[in-house]
């Protein structure tokens, strides 16, 4: 589904390199590993319209990621000048800061490393593109960086990615990639699917419960409620029985 969205974005890049599909594709690549909650990166459309403002933390800062939440480093964890695009271009690590969290572990930093074998879904490269897009669209350093550009009445307008964008495009991808036509089934694809999906992916790879909890920022075992019946688990079960 992510590749469907990324590829559709590429087809639109000649007209607008900051189109919603390209922008959302980068965030989905990131979300696949971080398992972030919607509020940690995107906006709620109803809230935006009602208050004409972004969602904020208790200290009045943006609840969603801002530029300084991404710190790029070189191989070996070597520090780089994060104000230099040339330095960032050679980074192979991104440290992401979670300033406020549901689990109250505020200020937590988690590192993500460059994937040389799967460049099309590399988190570090996605973060570089997200940073470049925010700078290109002149996003204020204290404002959310999950943004895209669209044409309205002949003018380019910058907007925040919100829950409706996420739901609509994920459901479009589900229809195209999995031939899902039932609206009830499609309604399961929402912004929360990103957190669920990240959990399911790690579980399918037999990652330990402790590592799932740490990497996806859970204090308790409540992540287990997100586990799903998926074919990789059936394959693993079959192999385990055969090798017993």
N, C-alpha and C positions, 0 to 999 in steps of 0.2 A: 504493500500500500504506500509506503514511504517512497519507494522508487517510482511509482505511478505519479505521485505528486511532484517529485523532483523533476521527472522527465517532462511533465506538462509545463512546469515552470521554465524549463530550458527552451521549450518551443515558443514561449512568450517573451523570452529574454531580448530578442532583437527589437521588440517594440518597447519593452520596459524591463530592465534587469532587476528591478525591485518589486516585481509583481507579487501578488499574494501567494501564489503557489511556490515560487522560489523561496520567498521569505519563510513561509510555513514549513517548507521542506527542511530548511536548516534547523529550525526549532524542533522538528520531529526527530531528526537525527540526534540532536542533543538530548531530547526527552527520552529516547530509547535507552540511554545509559543512565541519565540522572533520575528518571522517574519523578520529575517535578510535578507539583500540584499546579493547577491552572493559575491560581492567584500569584504564584511565585514567578510567573513570566508573562502571562497574558491578562487581558482585561475582561470584565463582565459588561456586556453591551448595555444591559438595563441600568447598571450603576453609572456608566459613562453618560448615558442620556439623561438620567435623573439628576445627577449632581454636576455634570459637565466638568468632571475631574477624574483623575486616576484613583485607584484604590491605594490607600496609604497605611503605613505601619503606625504604631503608637507614637513614634517620634516624628511623625509627619513625613517621613521619607517614603519613596515609592515602594510599594509592596512587591512589585515586579523587578526583575534584574535591571540594573543600570550599568553603564560602561565600567565603572571601577570594580564591579563584582567579578570581572574576568581578568585574571592576571596570567600573562603568557610567560613561559620560561623555556630555556633551551635544554638540550640533552644534558643529563646529569644534574638536572634541577638548577642549572646556572641562571642567575637573575638576568633579566633583560630590561632595557629601557622601554617601558610600555607606552611611551609617548612617541616612539619611533616606529613607523610602519615597516621600515627596513629591518629593524630588529625583530619585530613580531613575525615577519615573513619567515624567519628561520626558527621559529619556536616549535617545539615538539611536545610541550606540556601546557595544559591550561588548568589553573587553579580557580575553582568557582567558590565564591563566598555566599553562604546562605545567611543573610543578615538577621532575619527573623523567621522562626520555624514553628510549626504546630507542636513539635516535641520540646520546644523551649531551649533547644541546643543552638542558641543564637550566635551567629558569627562563625559557625562551622565552615571549614574549608575542605573541599574534596578535590583531589587531583584526577585528571583524565589525560591519557597519553595518546600520541599520534598512532594511527593504524596504517601502517605501510602496505599491508596486504589488501585492505578494503578501503581504498581512498574515497570511494563514492559515499561511504557512510562514516567517515572519520569525524569524530567529535571536535578535535582540535581545529581541523579545517573549517568545519561548520561555524565554530566560534569566531574564527578569523573573518569569515564572510559576514557574520552578524555584526561584528564590530565595524567593518568597512561600510556596511549598509547604514548603520546608525550615524556614522560620520558623514557619509555622502548625503544623507537626508537631513543633516544638521540638527540632530537630536541633542537637546540640552543634556549636560553631563549628569543631571539629577533626575532625568525623566526615563521612563521605560524604553528599552531598546528592541522590544519585539514589535517592529514596525514594518510597513510596506508602503508602496506608492501606487496610486491609481489615477486615472484621468477622469475629471469631472468638469463638464461644460468646457472642454478644451484646455483645462488647466491641470497640472500635476498636483495631487493632494496627498500628503502623508497622513496615514492613519495607524492606529494601534491594532494589532491582531487581537481579536476577542473570541469569546466562547462560541459565538454563532459561526464565525469563520471556520473555527476548528471543527465543529460538529458537521457543518455543511460539506466541507471538503473531505473529511474522513468518510462520511457516508457516500459521497460520490466515488471515492476510491474503492470502498467496499463493494459497491454495485458493479464497478468495472472489473475489479480483480477477482472477486469471489462470486459474481453473478447473484448477489443477494438482492431479491426484489421485495421481500416482505418488509413492510415499514416497521413492524414491531421489532424485527431483528436488526434493522438498520438503526433504530433508535438507541441501541446499546452503544453505538459509536459516538462518544462525546469527548470533551476535553479530558475527562477523567480516565479515558481509555489509555492515555499515555502512561500514567502511573501504573495502572494495572498491567499494561503490556510489558513495561520494564521489569516488573516483578516476575511475570510469567516466563520471560526470556531467560532470566537468571536461574529460575527453578528448573526449566527444561534442560539447562546445561549442568544440572546437578551441583550447583553452587550451594554452599552450606547456608543454613538458616542464619547464622551469625553474620556471614558476609553479606547476605541479602539485606539484613537489617541495617548493617553499617553503611553499605554503599547507597542504599535507598532511604536512609535516615528514619528508621523506625526504632523506637525504644522497646516496643513490646512485640509479641508474636502475631499481632493483628494483620500482618501482611498475608497470613495464611488464608484469609477470607478472599483474597484476590486470585488464588491459584485456580487454574482452569483445566478442563479436560481437553488436552491437545495431543495430536498424533506423536510428537517426539517422545512424550511420556509413555505412550503405548509401545513405541519401538524399543525404548529402554527397558520397559517391563518385560517384553518378549525376550530380549537378549539376556536379561538377568536370569530369567527362568531357564533359558536354554543352556546357560553356562553354569547353572547351579550344580 
